[in-house]
Amino acid sequence: MRKPSSLYGDINLPRRDRPPPRQQEARRQLEAHKFAVGQILLFSPSAVEPVTARGAYSVVRLMPPDNGDNQYRLKSVADGHERVVRESQLGIPPFDRSLG
């Protein structure tokens, strides 16, 4: 027979029944990314970022989400400049549509 839960949750549950730790949650969030490291993508900055260069970028790293939108660290194919962008600003280049 199980004991009733306390105000602080059931701390007597076996480890396998406890919620996953933060690291596992972060890993799940990274797995939910639409694009992969090394993939070439088309970056389209928003209207409030007019001086940001659009074009082809390579995914360098998957980043945790910000306000529900996954983020990526990208490197420009043209000049090597790196930036962090939201998934909603990315698309698959026309030459690579069959891969997505």
N, C-alpha and C positions, 0 to 999 in steps of 0.2 A: 504494500500500500504506500502511495506517495504522500509526502507531507505537503500541506498547502503552501503556496508561494508566499513569500514575505513581501514587504513594501519594496525591497531592493531586488526583486527577482528571485528565482530559485537558484541559489548559489550551490546547492547540493547536487545539481544535475551532473551526470558524467560529462567529461570534456566533449565527447562526440555529439552531445545534445545541445551544447551551448552555441550561441550565434557565432559566426566566423569572425576572426579578428580583423582589424582595419586593413592589414596588409592584404588579406585575401579579397576584401571588398575593393581595394584599389586595383588589384590585379584584374578583377572582373570588369571594372570600368575600362581599363586599358584594352581588354579583349574585345570590348564593344565598338572599337574604332572601325570606321568604314574602310580606311586605307592602311597600307602596310609600310613599314620602314623600307626605304630604297625605291619606292614607287614614284614615278614622275607624275606630277599633278599640275593643273592650271590654276593659278591663284588670281582671284578677282577681288581687289580691295573694295571696301564699302565707299559710299559717297563722302564720308567724313575723313577718308584717308587718301586724298587726291594725289599726293606726292609719292605714294608707295608704288613701286614698280610691279606691274602685273606681268604674268608670263609663266614659264615653266620652272617648277621648283621640285627638288627631290626631298622626300620625307627623311629626316635625320633621326627623329625621336617622337614617340607617342607621349603626349602629355595628359595629365588629368583634366577632366571636364571643368568648365567655368560657366556657371549659370545654365547647366544642362547641355552645353555645346562642347563636344570633344575638341581638344586642341592638339596641334602638331608643331614640332620645330622643323622648319623647312630651310633648305639651302638653295639659293638661286642657281640655276644651271648656267646662266649667262655670266654672272660676276662673283658668285660665291658668297654673297651676302646672306646671313641667316636671320630668320624672324620667327616669332610664334604667331600662329593664326588659328582661327576657329574653323571647324569642319564645314560650316555653312558657307565659307568663303572659297572652298575648293571644288574642283571638278576634274573629270578625266579628260585629258587632251583628245582632240578629234582622232588623232592617229592611234589612240590606245583604247578606243571605245569597246572593242571586242573583249578586252580583259576585265571590264567592270561589270 
